Amino acid sequence: MKRYLRPIGLLSGSAAHKAVAAGLALPLAGGALAFSLVEVIERMAPGDIRREIVTVQDVAGELQPHIGPRPLAGPIVMGIVNATPDSFSDGGAHFDAGPAIAHATAMIQAGAGIVDIGGESTRPGAIPVPVDEEIRRVVPVIAGIRAVAADVTISIDTRNARTMQAALDAGATMINDVSALAHDPDSLAVAARATGPVVLMHMQGDPATMQQAPAYDDVVLDVYDQLESRIATALAAGVALDRVVIDPGIGFGKTVAHNLALLARLSLFHGLGVPLLVGVSRKRFIARLSADEPAEYRLGGSLAAGLAAISRGAQILRVHDVPETVQALRMATAIRDA
Ligand code: 9MG
């Protein structure tokens, strides 16, 4: 039997402060939200899952990972810079270093705290790019951004150890690996030698085939277990826990129903005790729930899903549309704090 605790009854603003002060709620992930109730989930065997709702006082001794401080205070906007000719969302408009650097600079000016540079598309059905080509694409972009933005966090979006190392040498300070350091056997060692944040994302299968028949016993619990195991592997390789960021991998080997379940029950992942990154921007499930719009017409759904993630305590949002997301977050935060 395995026991999971999902914070629910989330409060924000002055209601959160008052409930915490009165001992009726606990802060969620050391942030601005608080939770007053907990769903206790017990997985007895595959398919045999029992759920019960209790108060925070009933399970206070078990809740430390959900309430602990986090090294990254959120919400932080991570702007996506695709250095790929076949990107599903921008058609490769940012493949050349010059436009990609300008695009990243504009994102930073608009409020992105992190820019994420990728040279290999990981959209469903994407074909892998040779590592040398991936390095050729991302290194000039990273070096160019670093030359104009000394302090910004530059993240390298790659599954390949050689690309990670080349990107770190060029000025990247964060690693974002959609395979959670499982794709390339050398990537654990590269991540351990680095010093910045490392994103471990959940993916079932690989980008070429992951959407063919995704299947889980319970998607939320299965993704939680898999991330827990990848955190343990990263720690054993020498990555410090305070460098780890996790991501449930929306759209990576998941149906629309899987994505919705992960977003709806996102607060469970705070039990892993590390910051939570979520990427929903322009993803296909938005179009599936709407009118099959192409990627560049999915802003409304991206903002709605992104705000849902933030309202469940996600600390980092990975997005294409930085100014619009920053505006939406400022509005949501102002209402929350009013
Ligand atoms: C590279 N990439 C594409 N989608 C992503 C997501 O949702 N999360 C992370 N961490 N990386 C992603």
Residues whose N, C-alpha, C, O or C-beta is under 5 A from the ligand:
A	BS01	9MG	T122 D157 N176 V199 M201 D247 G249 I250 V278 G279 V280
